[in-house]
């Protein structure tokens, strides 16, 4: 989930740079912009950096386990083949 502080910061920056005539509507515009921006960003299924790094670590551990299992299967296949050839 995206941090609401980021959305607030973006909407504040946008409304702070409005022309003078529109700054009177700043509060309403900021509220609407915050809602719209939040909804749009949530639809993107974004993850936080922390969530991404956690999943990256899980993937690395899983990859290491798969590699080890593949090596073990090859060893077992060789042993079985050797046994069948000697048998």
Phi and psi in degrees as GROMACS dihedral restraints (atoms count N, CA, C in turn):
[ dihedral_restraints ]
;  ai    aj    ak    al  type     phi  dphi    fc
    3     4     5     6     1   -76.5    20    10
    4     5     6     7     1   138.4    20    10
    6     7     8     9     1   -66.3    20    10
    7     8     9    10     1   124.1    20    10
    9    10    11    12     1   -59.2    20    10
   10    11    12    13     1   -26.5    20    10
   12    13    14    15     1   -62.7    20    10
   13    14    15    16     1   -34.7    20    10
   15    16    17    18     1   -65.4    20    10
   16    17    18    19     1   -44.1    20    10
   18    19    20    21     1   -63.4    20    10
   19    20    21    22     1   -43.3    20    10
   21    22    23    24     1   -60.3    20    10
   22    23    24    25     1   -42.9    20    10
   24    25    26    27     1   -63.7    20    10
   25    26    27    28     1   -43.7    20    10
   27    28    29    30     1   -64.4    20    10
   28    29    30    31     1   -46.6    20    10
   30    31    32    33     1   -65.7    20    10
   31    32    33    34     1   -35.2    20    10
   33    34    35    36     1   -64.9    20    10
   34    35    36    37     1   -42.7    20    10
   36    37    38    39     1   -64.3    20    10
   37    38    39    40     1   -41.5    20    10
   39    40    41    42     1   -64.7    20    10
   40    41    42    43     1   -48.7    20    10
   42    43    44    45     1   -70.6    20    10
   43    44    45    46     1   -27.3    20    10
   45    46    47    48     1   -67.8    20    10
   46    47    48    49     1   -24.9    20    10
   48    49    50    51     1   -97.8    20    10
   49    50    51    52     1    16.0    20    10
   51    52    53    54     1   -73.0    20    10
   52    53    54    55     1   152.0    20    10
   54    55    56    57     1   -61.5    20    10
   55    56    57    58     1   155.3    20    10
   57    58    59    60     1   -52.3    20    10
   58    59    60    61     1   -41.9    20    10
   60    61    62    63     1   -63.1    20    10
   61    62    63    64     1   -30.0    20    10
   63    64    65    66     1   -90.3    20    10
   64    65    66    67     1   -11.3    20    10
   66    67    68    69     1   -67.9    20    10
   67    68    69    70     1   -19.7    20    10
   69    70    71    72     1   -66.4    20    10
   70    71    72    73     1   -27.3    20    10
   72    73    74    75     1   -94.5    20    10
   73    74    75    76     1    11.7    20    10
   75    76    77    78     1   -55.1    20    10
   76    77    78    79     1   -44.5    20    10
   78    79    80    81     1   -62.8    20    10
   79    80    81    82     1   -49.1    20    10
   81    82    83    84     1   -64.8    20    10
   82    83    84    85     1   -43.7    20    10
   84    85    86    87     1   -63.9    20    10
   85    86    87    88     1   -41.3    20    10
   87    88    89    90     1   -64.2    20    10
   88    89    90    91     1   -42.3    20    10
   90    91    92    93     1   -61.9    20    10
   91    92    93    94     1   -47.2    20    10
   93    94    95    96     1   -66.2    20    10
   94    95    96    97     1   -41.2    20    10
   96    97    98    99     1   -64.0    20    10
   97    98    99   100     1   -42.3    20    10
   99   100   101   102     1   -60.5    20    10
  100   101   102   103     1   -45.2    20    10
  102   103   104   105     1   -64.4    20    10
  103   104   105   106     1   -47.2    20    10
  105   106   107   108     1   -65.2    20    10
  106   107   108   109     1   -45.2    20    10
  108   109   110   111     1   -64.2    20    10
  109   110   111   112     1   -42.8    20    10
  111   112   113   114     1   -60.7    20    10
  112   113   114   115     1   -45.2    20    10
  114   115   116   117     1   -64.2    20    10
  115   116   117   118     1   -43.5    20    10
  117   118   119   120     1   -64.9    20    10
  118   119   120   121     1   -43.4    20    10
  120   121   122   123     1   -69.6    20    10
  121   122   123   124     1   -34.5    20    10
  123   124   125   126     1   -66.6    20    10
  124   125   126   127     1   -30.9    20    10
  126   127   128   129     1   -68.7    20    10
  127   128   129   130     1   -19.9    20    10
  129   130   131   132     1   -78.7    20    10
  130   131   132   133     1    -5.8    20    10
  132   133   134   135     1    54.1    20    10
  133   134   135   136     1    47.0    20    10
  135   136   137   138     1   -77.0    20    10
  136   137   138   139     1   151.8    20    10
  138   139   140   141     1  -119.7    20    10
  139   140   141   142     1   159.0    20    10
  141   142   143   144     1   -76.4    20    10
  142   143   144   145     1   163.4    20    10
  144   145   146   147     1   -58.6    20    10
  145   146   147   148     1   -41.3    20    10
  147   148   149   150     1   -62.0    20    10
  148   149   150   151     1   -46.1    20    10
  150   151   152   153     1   -62.0    20    10
  151   152   153   154     1   -39.9    20    10
  153   154   155   156     1   -63.2    20    10
  154   155   156   157     1   -46.0    20    10
  156   157   158   159     1   -66.2    20    10
  157   158   159   160     1   -35.8    20    10
  159   160   161   162     1   -62.9    20    10
  160   161   162   163     1   -47.8    20    10
  162   163   164   165     1   -65.5    20    10
  163   164   165   166     1   -33.3    20    10
  165   166   167   168     1   -63.4    20    10
  166   167   168   169     1   -40.7    20    10
  168   169   170   171     1   -66.3    20    10
  169   170   171   172     1   -42.3    20    10
  171   172   173   174     1   -60.9    20    10
  172   173   174   175     1   -43.7    20    10
  174   175   176   177     1   -63.2    20    10
  175   176   177   178     1   -41.8    20    10
  177   178   179   180     1   -63.2    20    10
  178   179   180   181     1   -43.4    20    10
  180   181   182   183     1   -64.9    20    10
  181   182   183   184     1   -40.6    20    10
  183   184   185   186     1   -64.6    20    10
  184   185   186   187     1   -42.0    20    10
  186   187   188   189     1   -61.6    20    10
  187   188   189   190     1   -41.8    20    10
  189   190   191   192     1   -63.4    20    10
  190   191   192   193     1   -41.1    20    10
  192   193   194   195     1   -65.2    20    10
  193   194   195   196     1   -42.3    20    10
  195   196   197   198     1   -62.7    20    10
  196   197   198   199     1   -43.8    20    10
  198   199   200   201     1   -59.8    20    10
  199   200   201   202     1   -44.3    20    10
  201   202   203   204     1   -63.8    20    10
  202   203   204   205     1   -41.8    20    10
  204   205   206   207     1   -65.6    20    10
  205   206   207   208     1   -38.9    20    10
  207   208   209   210     1   -63.0    20    10
  208   209   210   211     1   -42.4    20    10
  210   211   212   213     1   -61.7    20    10
  211   212   213   214     1   -43.1    20    10
  213   214   215   216     1   -63.9    20    10
  214   215   216   217     1   -41.1    20    10
  216   217   218   219     1   -62.9    20    10
  217   218   219   220     1   -43.5    20    10
  219   220   221   222     1   -60.6    20    10
  220   221   222   223     1   -42.8    20    10
  222   223   224   225     1   -61.5    20    10
  223   224   225   226     1   -45.0    20    10
  225   226   227   228     1   -65.6    20    10
  226   227   228   229     1   -39.1    20    10
  228   229   230   231     1   -64.0    20    10
  229   230   231   232     1   -41.3    20    10
  231   232   233   234     1   -63.3    20    10
  232   233   234   235     1   -43.7    20    10
  234   235   236   237     1   -63.7    20    10
  235   236   237   238     1   -40.4    20    10
  237   238   239   240     1   -67.3    20    10
  238   239   240   241     1   -42.8    20    10
  240   241   242   243     1   -63.2    20    10
  241   242   243   244     1   -42.4    20    10
  243   244   245   246     1   -62.7    20    10
  244   245   246   247     1   -43.4    20    10
  246   247   248   249     1   -63.8    20    10
  247   248   249   250     1   -41.5    20    10
  249   250   251   252     1   -66.4    20    10
  250   251   252   253     1   -36.0    20    10
  252   253   254   255     1   -73.3    20    10
  253   254   255   256     1   -29.1    20    10
  255   256   257   258     1   -89.6    20    10
  256   257   258   259     1   -11.2    20    10
